[in-house]
Amino acid sequence: MSDAIRIPTMAEFAASGEAPEVLFWVGCAGSFDDRARKITKAFVRILSAARVRFAVLGQEESCTGDPARRAGNEFLFQMQALNNVTVLNGYGVKRIVTACPHCFNTLKNEYPALGGSYEVMHHTQFINALLKEGRIKVEGGGFAGKRITFHDPCYLGRGNGEYEAPREVLLKLDAALMELKRSRQNGLCCGAGGGQMFKEPEPGSRDVNLERSEEALGAKPDIIAAGCPFCNTMLTDGVKHFNKEGEVVVKDVAELIAEAGEL
């Protein structure tokens, strides 16, 4: 991300008596994981190029509580969620965009029961809207002749029925979009959901991420496109397991658009 891009906080907007167009919920992975931070920076470049007035919570943002609830610690989830709802409502937040489907699902579907009702968008939905509105333009970049396959994140696809937005965005690239055998409503988890990202896998005949990565590699892609930082990690590990990291790269949709648009 260019040093010239400065990201204001909600506190700064509030101090000036203004409100942003949208709050960018960065998420734990997007804030602290080195690989996911590159996704965060790519999305910020897109927002800046589109002249979107956006803000982040900064140090006031806490984990949504998704991993705690999936792992069975409902008490911790309630604590984290209620703290976030208090902060969000205190700023009068109406619209939220996030690059993490886990945050997206929790903020959209689980916070209303705790008093936090917002319009929540996944970043692929937001990017797709920016493209349709002409706020950003992508001419395909250097992807001519490349084979791209998209892995559906569970909480975006089967959890919330969004399959088209990421594909519509990827079709803006001069590339061939290859569908996996198990995709859309029949998609296969990357292996990180349900809190599994933070623990050793359950005993079984094979790790889920290796099963999914092998299927993705079977499509002979140049690029495996992801829309979730957890999926990105699991698929990257799978590609490395099969010694294909020199042939296939795993990138988030935002990274591909930022690269194609030279943003």
N, C-alpha and C positions, 0 to 999 in steps of 0.2 A: 504494500500500500504506500502510496506517495506520502512523504512527510508533510506535504501541503494540505492533506485532508485532515481536518480536525473534526472530531465527533463530539457534538454537544450532549450534555446530560439533560435529563428531565428537570433536574434541579435548576439548571441554568435557564431553561425555557420558562420555568415557573417564576423565577426571579425577575424575568423581563416581562412577565404578564402575557406570554405567548404560549401557543401549543403547537407541537409538531404535527406533520401530516400523519406520521405513523411512529410507533415505538418499535425499535429493533431489539427483540429479546435475543441476546447473544447465546445464552445457555452455558452450562458448565464446560462442555467439550469445546465449544467455540471460543471460550475465554482462556482455558488452561491447557488444552491439548495442542501440542506444537503443530500437528498435521491439520487439525480442525481450525486452528487460527488462520491458516492460509485460506480456508473457505470463507471465514468471517471477513478477511481483508478483500477477497474477490467480490463478495456481496456489497461491501461498503463502497467499492469502486463503482459498481453498477448503480447504486443509489445516488452516489455523488454525480455520476455522469448524467443521470436522469433528472438531476436537480430536485430530488425528493428531500423535503424538509423532515429529517428524522432525528431521533434522539435515542440514547441508551440510558439505562438506569445506573450504569457504572457500579460502584461498590454497593449500591442499594439493591442490586439484583442478587437473588439467592436461588438455589436449585429449586425447580418447580415441585420436587418431591416425587417425581415419577419413579426413580429407582427404588426409593423407600417403599412406596405402595406396592410395586410389583414384587418386591422381595418379602412383603408381608408385614412391614413395620408401619401400620396405619397411623400410629401415634405420631411418628416422626413426619409422615406425609402431612398430617393435619397442621402440625406446627409450622412446617415450611410453607405450605400453601396459604395459610391464614396470614402469615407475615407478608407474603407477596401480594395478596389481595389488599391488605391494608395500604401498602405502598402504592400499588397501581390505582386504587380508588382515591387515594389521597391526592394524586396528580390528575385525576379525572381522565385517565387513559381510556380511549375508545377503540383504537385500532392497534393491533400488534402483528408484527411479521417476525418469523423465526426460521432459521435454517435447519432446525432439529425437529423431526416429526414427533419425537417423544414429548418435547416441550409443546409443540403444536397441539397434540391430542389432549394433553393435560390442561393446558390453558383454555382450550376451546370447549371441551366436553366435561371436565371435572371441576373446574373452578366455579361455574355458575351455581352449583349446589352450596358453595361456601361464600356466596355473595359477590363473586367476580365474573361479570358478564361482559365479554368484549368481542369485537370482530377480529378473529384470528386467521391469519393467512400463512401458508407455508411459503418459503421463499421462491419456489418454482411457480406458484400461483401468482405471486407478486411480480416476478420477472416477466411472466407471460402477459400480465396486464400492461406492464410498461411497454412491452414490444407492440402490443395491439394498439396502444394509445400513441405510439410513435415517439415516446419519450426517450427511448434508446433504439439504436439501429445496429443490426448485425448483418454483415455481408457474407458470413460463412468463414471468414478468417482463413487459416491454413489447414482446414480440415477436409479439403477436397480429396475424394478417394478413400478417406478413412472409414473404417467399420466401427460403429459405436453400438453397444448394447446397453440397455437401461435396466437396472435392478430396482424393482418396486419396494420401497420401504414399507414394512408392515403397517405402521401407524398412519402412513399417508394413503396407501392403497386400500387394503382390506379393512383397515380400521376406520377410514373416513371417506372411502369411495372416490379418491382423487387419482385418476390414472392418466388423464389427458394433458394436464398442464405441463408436466415435465417433458412429455413427448412432443407437444407442440413447440416448446422452447428448443428442444434438440433438433427439430426439423428445420430450424432457422440456419443450421450449420450445413455446409456443403459436404455432407457425409451420408453414408448409408446406415439407417437405423435398423438394427437387427433385433428381433424379439427372441427372448429366451423361451424354451419349451414350457417352463413354468413361469408365467408372467400374469400381470393384472390380478384378477380375483383368484387365480390359481398360483400366485407367486409363492416362492419359498423364502422363509426367514433367513437372514444372514447368520443367525446364531447368537445375536447380542441382546435380543429382546427379553422382556420379563426379568430384568436384573442380571441376566447371564453375562453381560459385558464386564461385570465386576467380580466374577468368581470363576473358578475352574468349571469346565463342563461336567454335566452329569455323566455317570458311567454309560457307555453304549458302544456300538460297533464303529461309529465314526463321528467326528466333529461336524456339526451342521455347516460351519463356514467352509469346510473343505468340500462338502457335497455341493454347496451353492457355487463356490468358486470354480470347481471342475465343470459344472454345467455352463457357467458363463464363458469359460475358456473354450468350451466345445463349440461355441458360436464363432470362433476364430476372430475375435474383435481386436482392434488396435487400442480401443478405449472402452473400459467399463465405466459407465456413468452412474453415479450414485446421488441420492438426495438426502443423505443422512450421515452425520459424522460417525455413528456407530457402524453403519453398513460399510462406510469407507474403510474403517480400520479392519473389520473382519474380512472384507474382500481383498484388501491389500495384503493381509497376512496369508490369505489363501493363494494369491498369485505368487507370493514369495515361496510358499511351501512347494509349489509345482515348478519352481525355478523359471518363472516366466516374466520376472520383473523387467528384464531387458527388452521384452517384446510387447507387453501389455501394461498400460498405466490405468490406475483407478483415479478418476477425478469427479468432483462434484459438478453438478449442472452449472452452478454459479461460476466456477472456475473456467469452464469451457466458454461460457458467454463472455466473461470478462476478457478472456484471451482472444476470442474471435473478434470482439469489438475493439480490441486494443485499448481497453479502458484502464 
